[in-house]
């Protein structure tokens, strides 16, 4: 199975691109402070899933999935700050937050699935 076959990976990639597009429109100070943090956290979700998948070892893959969950939670926090500081609309916040909530459930299922097929 290729990492591109994982729904959690594909959705995380898409979400990170949506966040990038939002941040690109922000004023310079916001973009270079909170925006960089938000983009890096969002990018780290898919990056951690990909890195874990590439390790071909259950324990390491599981740990990177946990790291992805941590990045996801960090993304939620930066998104909340962006909303509180008026950088995104309430509607856009809800859309992105809802997607993060859905993605949040996915690493656990992936970890369970790779645990069943543990050969390394």
Secondary structure as the mmCIF struct_conf table of DSSP 4:
data_model
#
loop_
_struct_conf.conf_type_id
_struct_conf.id
_struct_conf.beg_label_comp_id
_struct_conf.beg_label_asym_id
_struct_conf.beg_label_seq_id
_struct_conf.end_label_comp_id
_struct_conf.end_label_asym_id
_struct_conf.end_label_seq_id
HELX_RH_3T_P HELX_RH_3T_P1 UNK A 3 UNK A 5
HELX_RH_AL_P HELX_RH_AL_P1 UNK A 7 UNK A 24
TURN_TY1_P TURN_TY1_P1 UNK A 25 UNK A 25
BEND BEND1 UNK A 26 UNK A 26
HELX_RH_AL_P HELX_RH_AL_P2 UNK A 28 UNK A 30
HELX_RH_PI_P HELX_RH_PI_P1 UNK A 31 UNK A 35
HELX_RH_AL_P HELX_RH_AL_P3 UNK A 36 UNK A 55
HELX_RH_AL_P HELX_RH_AL_P4 UNK A 58 UNK A 84
TURN_TY1_P TURN_TY1_P2 UNK A 85 UNK A 86
BEND BEND2 UNK A 87 UNK A 88
HELX_RH_AL_P HELX_RH_AL_P5 UNK A 90 UNK A 116
TURN_TY1_P TURN_TY1_P3 UNK A 117 UNK A 117
#
